[in-house]
Amino acid sequence: MNRLDQSPFILTINGGSSSIKFALFQAENPSVPVTRGMIDRIGLPNSEMVVTDAATQQSSRRDIHVRDHRACVGFITEWLEQQVGSGRLCAVGHRVVHGGRTYSRPERVTPELLAELRRLCPYSPDHLPAEIALIESFRRYDSTLSQIACFDTAFHRDMPRVAHLLPIPRRYEKLGIQRYGFHGLSYAFLMRELARVGGPVEAEGRVILAHLGNGASMAAVKNGQALDTTMGFTPASGLPMSRRSGDLDPGIISYLARTEGMTVERFHEMVNTESGLLGVSEISSDMRDLLKQEESDSRAAEAIELFCYHARKGIGALAAVLEGVDSLIFSAGIGEHAPAIRARICAGLAFLGIVVNEPANETNQPVISSEESRVRVRVISTDEEREIAESVVRLLDKENRDR
C-alpha cells in the first residue's frame, strides 16, 4: 500500500498560458505539500513534465508531447493515481485568473460558474479558455470530484472605486471594463506570511507587495485592505514584464494600424508575447540571461534599467496612495532570487525611508533593510499552490459546518 493512501488529498492546478504548475497536499495539513510538479512548453515538441518530492527534493523528469492544456490532464492523473491510489483525492483547486465582478472568494465549480467563466473569456483570452478546459477535463476524469475555483482578481475586489475606474466613456463600465488587478492569490499568501513573520502590527501597516516574476505587478495594502495595484483591465498592463509590455500609450495601436496595417490580434500578440524584457533586449525574456550579458550588450543593460526604473516608479506611486510606506515585500522569481535587481529598484528611494543592507540583500536574507531604514524591506517566497490548497480546505470546512 502506498504510504500516502491513508488520508484524503487536495490537488492544486495553476495553469499559465504555456505551462501548468500542480501540487499535492494532504487535506489535514494543506500548509505542507507532498509533491510539486510542472508541465512546461505546452504545445511545443519538447514539452516536459517535472515532479519534485517535497520531503527529499528529488526530481523526476519526463519528456512528453502535449498539444494543449486539456491533454496535460491525462499525464497528471496518471501520476496522481501512482501517488495516492484510487479514491483518495477529495478536491481539485484551480487558479482562475479572472473572476470579473462576480466572484470575490473561492467558489465550488458548478455549471453556472462555468457559464460565467465562458462569458468572461474575452476579458482574459490567453488564460480563461485553458483554465476552463482543465476544469472540464478533470470533470470527465471524475464527475463526482469537488472542484474549487480560486480567483486571482478577488484580492483586489474591494479596492476604492476610484482605483477601479478607467478614464473612458462611462457607458463602457456597464460592460465590465474597469481595473481589476491580478496576482491576487500570491498577494493573499504574502499578507498572511507577513502577519506570521512580522506580526499583526506590521501586516496592518502600509505595505507594498512586489510580485516580480515572468509576470510582474505591485499592490498597495493598508490595514489589510487592498487600495491599488499596478495591473488593470488585463495582466498586460502596469510594469514591464518578461514578455508583456506593461503600460503603453494607446495611440501606438492606431499608429501601427495606419503605418504597418497591424491588426488588433497582431497587436495583442506583440504586447503579450514579444515585448517587455524580450522586446527591448532582443536577447531573452529571462532576467538571469540579461544580467549575465549586460556588460557586453547594451540592449540587455537597457532592458534591465527599464525594468528597475518602472518598478521604482511603481513603488513611488503606491507610496503616494498609502501616504507613506512601512513595509516593502519582494517576491516571485526575480523578487526572491535577484539581489542586484532588488538593490537597483531600491536605489534612490531613501527619501521614502527605504535603505537596503547590501550584505543581507546579497545573501537573500529574509530582511534586507538596514538598521537606519524607516521601511522594513523583506523577501518572502510566495506560494500560490499553498494558497489554493488552504482556500479549498477553508471552503470545504465551511460547507461542512453549514450542513
MARPA-828760 format. One record per residue (C-alpha): residue number from 1; residue in three letters; y, z, x negated. Coordinates in Angstrom, 3 decimals. Layout:
# residues N
nr|rest|c2|c3|c1
NUM|ALA|Y|Z|X
...
***
This chain:
# residues 403
nr|rest|c2|c3|c1
1|MET|0.000|0.000|0.000
2|ASN|3.451|-0.918|-1.283
3|ARG|5.403|2.128|-2.462
4|LEU|8.192|1.186|-0.050
5|ASP|6.137|0.832|3.113
6|GLN|6.721|4.336|4.450
7|SER|10.306|4.138|5.686
8|PRO|12.436|1.589|7.552
9|PHE|14.808|-0.673|5.677
10|ILE|18.075|-2.489|6.110
11|LEU|18.658|-5.918|4.620
12|THR|22.249|-6.945|3.908
13|ILE|23.309|-10.579|3.765
14|ASN|26.586|-11.541|2.112
15|GLY|26.940|-15.286|2.492
16|GLY|29.524|-17.171|0.447
17|SER|30.380|-20.852|0.549
18|SER|27.706|-21.759|-2.052
19|SER|25.790|-18.515|-2.577
20|ILE|24.121|-15.613|-0.791
21|LYS|24.025|-12.048|-2.086
22|PHE|21.385|-9.860|-0.467
23|ALA|20.241|-6.283|-0.907
24|LEU|17.613|-3.960|0.480
25|PHE|18.408|-0.354|1.412
26|GLN|16.317|2.449|2.844
27|ALA|17.795|3.302|6.237
28|GLU|17.639|7.022|5.498
29|ASN|19.656|6.551|2.281
30|PRO|21.898|3.487|2.582
31|SER|24.097|4.502|-0.349
32|VAL|21.412|3.547|-2.889
33|PRO|19.982|0.003|-2.966
34|VAL|16.313|-0.571|-3.654
35|THR|16.802|-4.129|-4.885
36|ARG|19.585|-6.676|-5.035
37|GLY|19.347|-10.420|-5.142
38|MET|21.320|-13.613|-5.152
39|ILE|20.732|-17.263|-4.382
40|ASP|23.304|-19.372|-6.186
41|ARG|24.365|-23.029|-6.254
42|ILE|23.146|-23.710|-2.714
43|GLY|22.879|-27.451|-2.055
44|LEU|22.538|-28.380|-5.738
45|PRO|19.326|-29.383|-7.545
46|ASN|19.442|-26.377|-9.869
47|SER|19.580|-23.610|-7.249
48|GLU|18.356|-20.240|-8.479
49|MET|17.155|-17.000|-6.900
50|VAL|17.569|-13.819|-8.932
51|VAL|16.280|-10.415|-7.787
52|THR|17.028|-7.154|-9.636
53|ASP|15.196|-3.870|-9.164
54|ALA|17.835|-1.166|-8.808
55|ALA|15.758|1.539|-10.497
56|THR|14.670|-0.389|-13.592
57|GLN|17.410|-3.048|-13.678
58|GLN|14.684|-5.584|-14.407
59|SER|15.385|-9.034|-13.003
60|SER|13.122|-11.872|-11.940
61|ARG|14.366|-15.448|-11.704
62|ARG|13.046|-18.347|-9.693
63|ASP|14.192|-21.955|-9.663
64|ILE|14.404|-23.205|-6.100
65|HIS|15.964|-26.100|-4.218
66|VAL|17.785|-25.240|-1.007
67|ARG|19.942|-27.770|0.782
68|ASP|21.862|-25.230|2.854
69|HIS|22.133|-21.546|3.787
70|ARG|19.564|-21.900|6.573
71|ALA|16.907|-22.963|4.063
72|CYS|17.507|-19.816|1.993
73|VAL|16.155|-17.520|4.687
74|GLY|12.555|-18.602|4.052
75|PHE|12.794|-17.553|0.410
76|ILE|14.497|-14.265|1.304
77|THR|11.962|-13.333|3.987
78|GLU|9.046|-14.265|1.704
79|TRP|10.454|-11.908|-0.927
80|LEU|11.161|-9.296|1.747
81|GLU|7.567|-9.225|3.002
82|GLN|6.321|-8.742|-0.546
83|GLN|8.713|-5.800|-0.926
84|VAL|8.327|-3.834|2.286
85|GLY|5.424|-5.268|4.210
86|SER|5.389|-6.241|7.841
87|GLY|7.459|-4.465|10.454
88|ARG|9.417|-2.125|8.195
89|LEU|12.754|-3.894|8.481
90|CYS|14.867|-2.242|11.167
91|ALA|18.066|-4.295|10.879
92|VAL|19.931|-7.046|9.055
93|GLY|23.615|-6.527|8.357
94|HIS|25.724|-9.647|7.848
95|ARG|29.112|-10.046|6.224
96|VAL|31.108|-12.242|8.592
97|VAL|34.351|-13.484|7.101
98|HIS|36.362|-13.895|10.300
99|GLY|36.400|-11.799|13.443
100|GLY|39.645|-13.184|14.829
101|ARG|41.483|-10.855|17.179
102|THR|38.282|-9.948|18.978
103|TYR|36.371|-7.745|16.562
104|SER|37.762|-4.624|14.924
105|ARG|34.467|-2.929|13.975
106|PRO|30.827|-3.836|13.250
107|GLU|29.073|-5.257|16.291
108|ARG|25.491|-5.939|17.304
109|VAL|24.819|-9.684|17.378
110|THR|24.490|-10.960|20.939
111|PRO|24.622|-14.452|22.451
112|GLU|28.206|-13.677|23.471
113|LEU|29.165|-12.718|19.919
114|LEU|27.605|-15.907|18.541
115|ALA|29.520|-17.960|21.096
116|GLU|32.767|-16.311|19.992
117|LEU|31.979|-16.961|16.316
118|ARG|31.390|-20.627|17.118
119|ARG|34.781|-20.724|18.811
120|LEU|36.314|-19.207|15.667
121|CYS|34.709|-21.745|13.302
122|PRO|37.930|-23.779|12.883
123|TYR|39.567|-20.605|11.520
124|SER|37.074|-20.494|8.621
125|PRO|35.165|-23.788|8.399
126|ASP|33.901|-23.052|4.878
127|HIS|32.254|-19.757|5.834
128|LEU|31.546|-19.198|9.533
129|PRO|29.136|-22.124|10.134
130|ALA|26.925|-20.941|7.252
131|GLU|27.090|-17.330|8.436
132|ILE|26.110|-18.352|11.963
133|ALA|23.222|-20.392|10.529
134|LEU|21.969|-17.328|8.649
135|ILE|22.069|-15.173|11.777
136|GLU|20.206|-17.819|13.798
137|SER|17.584|-18.233|11.057
138|PHE|16.837|-14.512|10.990
139|ARG|16.582|-14.552|14.779
140|ARG|13.929|-17.272|14.503
141|TYR|12.154|-15.224|11.830
142|ASP|12.013|-12.190|14.153
143|SER|13.656|-12.355|17.557
144|THR|13.303|-8.572|18.015
145|LEU|15.147|-7.720|14.795
146|SER|18.507|-5.955|15.183
147|GLN|21.310|-7.921|13.554
148|ILE|24.749|-6.445|12.948
149|ALA|27.912|-8.412|12.133
150|CYS|30.407|-6.706|9.795
151|PHE|33.794|-8.408|9.723
152|ASP|35.992|-8.943|6.667
153|THR|39.114|-9.133|8.817
154|ALA|38.543|-5.798|10.588
155|PHE|40.115|-3.652|7.844
156|HIS|43.484|-5.353|8.405
157|ARG|43.314|-5.388|12.198
158|ASP|45.825|-2.553|12.697
159|MET|48.494|-3.714|10.250
160|PRO|52.016|-3.560|11.709
161|ARG|52.803|-6.503|13.943
162|VAL|55.411|-7.834|11.508
163|ALA|52.680|-8.183|8.873
164|HIS|50.601|-10.339|11.245
165|LEU|53.393|-12.656|12.376
166|LEU|53.871|-16.112|10.887
167|PRO|57.354|-17.700|10.958
168|ILE|56.308|-20.727|13.013
169|PRO|56.935|-21.529|16.709
170|ARG|55.809|-18.594|18.829
171|ARG|53.558|-20.745|21.008
172|TYR|51.048|-21.019|18.154
173|GLU|50.499|-17.283|18.158
174|LYS|48.743|-17.705|21.501
175|LEU|46.225|-19.925|19.695
176|GLY|45.410|-17.104|17.301
177|ILE|47.439|-18.451|14.391
178|GLN|48.590|-15.361|12.519
179|ARG|47.981|-13.456|9.292
180|TYR|44.548|-11.810|9.297
181|GLY|43.689|-10.759|5.755
182|PHE|40.240|-10.753|4.159
183|HIS|38.076|-8.837|1.638
184|GLY|38.093|-6.067|4.225
185|LEU|34.556|-4.834|3.512
186|SER|35.489|-4.413|-0.146
187|TYR|38.690|-2.573|0.773
188|ALA|36.920|-0.249|3.203
189|PHE|34.411|0.663|0.494
190|LEU|37.136|1.169|-2.121
191|MET|39.077|3.528|0.125
192|ARG|36.001|5.672|0.718
193|GLU|35.254|5.699|-3.005
194|LEU|38.856|6.643|-3.744
195|ALA|38.533|9.613|-1.402
196|ARG|35.340|10.621|-3.192
197|VAL|36.566|10.319|-6.800
198|GLY|40.246|11.101|-6.260
199|GLY|40.123|13.395|-3.261
200|PRO|41.648|13.075|0.198
201|VAL|45.220|13.592|-1.029
202|GLU|45.094|10.535|-3.278
203|ALA|43.355|8.452|-0.616
204|GLU|46.085|9.370|1.882
205|GLY|48.835|8.334|-0.542
206|ARG|50.444|4.969|-1.218
207|VAL|47.622|2.796|-2.532
208|ILE|47.482|-0.799|-3.763
209|LEU|43.973|-2.243|-3.846
210|ALA|43.456|-5.278|-6.106
211|HIS|40.245|-7.179|-5.395
212|LEU|40.297|-9.697|-8.246
213|GLY|37.222|-11.897|-8.391
214|ASN|36.486|-15.547|-7.654
215|GLY|38.449|-14.805|-4.533
216|ALA|41.472|-12.622|-5.207
217|SER|43.672|-10.570|-2.928
218|MET|45.529|-7.275|-2.716
219|ALA|46.153|-4.817|0.078
220|ALA|48.689|-2.047|0.671
221|VAL|47.358|1.144|2.288
222|LYS|49.331|4.256|3.237
223|ASN|47.937|7.345|4.946
224|GLY|44.650|5.471|5.122
225|GLN|46.275|2.699|7.163
226|ALA|46.424|-0.944|6.052
227|LEU|50.061|-2.082|6.015
228|ASP|49.890|-5.521|4.411
229|THR|47.762|-7.870|2.340
230|THR|48.273|-10.997|0.282
231|MET|45.868|-13.273|2.175
232|GLY|46.930|-14.629|5.528
233|PHE|45.505|-17.045|8.114
234|THR|42.807|-18.248|5.703
235|PRO|41.311|-16.988|2.416
236|ALA|43.060|-19.866|0.619
237|SER|46.424|-18.115|0.782
238|GLY|48.010|-15.451|-1.382
239|LEU|47.230|-15.127|-5.084
240|PRO|45.870|-17.999|-7.207
241|MET|42.093|-17.661|-7.444
242|SER|39.234|-19.250|-9.361
243|ARG|39.294|-22.463|-7.320
244|ARG|41.706|-21.730|-4.471
245|SER|45.390|-22.417|-4.835
246|GLY|46.861|-19.364|-3.160
247|ASP|50.269|-19.782|-1.528
248|LEU|51.775|-23.279|-1.615
249|ASP|54.920|-24.911|-0.283
250|PRO|53.705|-26.547|2.966
251|GLY|55.836|-29.559|2.091
252|ILE|53.231|-30.519|-0.510
253|ILE|50.789|-31.742|2.119
254|SER|53.297|-34.137|3.708
255|TYR|54.417|-35.342|0.267
256|LEU|50.840|-36.118|-0.821
257|ALA|50.112|-37.735|2.537
258|ARG|53.088|-40.070|2.062
259|THR|52.651|-40.841|-1.625
260|GLU|48.861|-40.814|-2.032
261|GLY|47.597|-41.229|1.514
262|MET|45.906|-37.832|1.254
263|THR|44.131|-36.755|4.434
264|VAL|44.069|-33.229|5.829
265|GLU|40.379|-32.973|4.921
266|ARG|41.026|-34.057|1.338
267|PHE|43.926|-31.593|1.006
268|HIS|41.705|-28.800|2.336
269|GLU|39.071|-29.651|-0.266
270|MET|41.653|-29.740|-3.047
271|VAL|43.250|-26.352|-2.323
272|ASN|39.901|-24.619|-1.735
273|THR|37.680|-26.041|-4.486
274|GLU|39.788|-27.823|-7.119
275|SER|42.841|-25.628|-7.586
276|GLY|43.576|-22.128|-8.939
277|LEU|42.292|-21.393|-12.441
278|LEU|40.176|-24.555|-12.444
279|GLY|43.004|-26.829|-11.364
280|VAL|45.581|-25.501|-13.793
281|SER|43.256|-25.193|-16.784
282|GLU|41.183|-28.335|-16.150
283|ILE|38.502|-26.387|-18.046
284|SER|36.841|-23.730|-15.931
285|SER|37.192|-21.554|-12.852
286|ASP|35.753|-18.595|-14.802
287|MET|38.278|-16.213|-16.349
288|ARG|35.825|-15.388|-19.145
289|ASP|35.778|-19.010|-20.289
290|LEU|39.562|-19.221|-20.207
291|LEU|40.029|-16.036|-22.234
292|LYS|37.773|-17.478|-24.928
293|GLN|39.816|-20.675|-25.115
294|GLU|43.384|-19.545|-24.524
295|GLU|44.320|-19.528|-28.219
296|SER|43.091|-23.072|-28.732
297|ASP|44.022|-24.654|-25.403
298|SER|47.447|-24.262|-23.808
299|ARG|46.045|-25.166|-20.389
300|ALA|43.754|-22.125|-20.453
301|ALA|46.642|-19.945|-21.598
302|GLU|48.883|-21.183|-18.780
303|ALA|46.182|-20.633|-16.149
304|ILE|45.759|-17.020|-17.296
305|GLU|49.512|-16.472|-17.414
306|LEU|49.917|-17.882|-13.895
307|PHE|47.184|-15.631|-12.519
308|CYS|48.657|-12.494|-14.089
309|TYR|52.212|-13.441|-13.113
310|HIS|51.343|-13.804|-9.438
311|ALA|49.214|-10.654|-9.462
312|ARG|52.152|-8.732|-10.934
313|LYS|54.438|-10.152|-8.233
314|GLY|51.899|-9.157|-5.607
315|ILE|51.938|-5.554|-6.800
316|GLY|55.742|-5.523|-6.719
317|ALA|55.841|-6.912|-3.196
318|LEU|53.262|-4.461|-1.864
319|ALA|55.029|-1.567|-3.593
320|ALA|58.131|-2.534|-1.608
321|VAL|56.098|-2.400|1.620
322|LEU|54.779|1.040|0.649
323|GLU|58.194|2.261|-0.558
324|GLY|56.586|3.145|-3.872
325|VAL|53.032|3.449|-5.147
326|ASP|50.829|6.392|-6.077
327|SER|47.555|4.644|-6.951
328|LEU|46.601|1.177|-8.136
329|ILE|42.911|0.244|-7.910
330|PHE|41.397|-2.698|-9.800
331|SER|38.081|-4.035|-8.534
332|ALA|35.741|-7.065|-8.303
333|GLY|34.638|-9.283|-11.193
334|ILE|37.936|-9.749|-13.019
335|GLY|39.410|-6.424|-11.962
336|GLU|36.364|-4.472|-13.146
337|HIS|35.458|-6.374|-16.319
338|ALA|38.574|-7.981|-17.836
339|PRO|40.680|-5.336|-19.636
340|ALA|43.013|-7.983|-21.067
341|ILE|43.885|-9.216|-17.576
342|ARG|44.479|-5.698|-16.255
343|ALA|46.781|-4.981|-19.185
344|ARG|48.773|-8.193|-18.706
345|ILE|49.143|-7.611|-14.980
346|CYS|50.461|-4.097|-15.560
347|ALA|52.778|-5.096|-18.428
348|GLY|56.383|-4.779|-17.281
349|LEU|55.548|-2.560|-14.295
350|ALA|56.747|0.653|-15.936
351|PHE|59.723|0.573|-13.566
352|LEU|57.191|1.309|-10.789
353|GLY|55.665|4.106|-12.841
354|ILE|52.643|2.041|-13.948
355|VAL|51.742|2.640|-17.609
356|VAL|48.292|1.788|-18.961
357|ASN|46.414|3.755|-21.615
358|GLU|45.235|0.953|-23.905
359|PRO|42.077|2.635|-25.327
360|ALA|40.963|3.738|-21.839
361|ASN|41.596|0.260|-20.487
362|GLU|39.753|-1.492|-23.313
363|THR|36.673|0.669|-22.765
364|ASN|36.708|0.251|-18.969
365|GLN|37.213|3.918|-18.206
366|PRO|37.418|4.955|-14.523
367|VAL|41.082|5.964|-15.011
368|ILE|43.124|3.669|-17.257
369|SER|46.635|5.021|-16.692
370|SER|48.354|7.024|-19.416
371|GLU|49.480|10.632|-19.063
372|GLU|53.115|9.569|-18.637
373|SER|52.231|7.102|-15.859
374|ARG|53.519|8.225|-12.467
375|VAL|50.910|5.962|-10.858
376|ARG|47.189|6.656|-11.182
377|VAL|45.531|3.377|-12.210
378|ARG|41.796|3.262|-11.564
379|VAL|38.914|0.851|-11.999
380|ILE|36.389|1.172|-9.162
381|SER|33.340|-1.046|-8.755
382|THR|33.240|-2.478|-5.268
383|ASP|30.028|-2.811|-3.282
384|GLU|30.251|-4.912|-0.145
385|GLU|26.489|-4.753|0.383
386|ARG|26.529|-0.961|0.428
387|GLU|29.474|-1.014|2.831
388|ILE|27.486|-3.290|5.139
389|ALA|24.364|-1.087|4.944
390|GLU|26.292|2.088|5.689
391|SER|28.131|0.380|8.558
392|VAL|24.808|-0.684|10.054
393|VAL|23.434|2.866|9.854
394|ARG|26.562|4.314|11.476
395|LEU|26.363|1.819|14.334
396|LEU|22.644|2.393|14.929
397|ASP|23.127|6.172|14.824
398|LYS|25.949|5.903|17.345
399|GLU|23.826|3.787|19.662
400|ASN|21.026|6.337|19.454
401|ARG|23.413|9.201|20.258
402|ASP|24.874|7.319|23.208
403|ARG|21.493|6.726|24.847
***
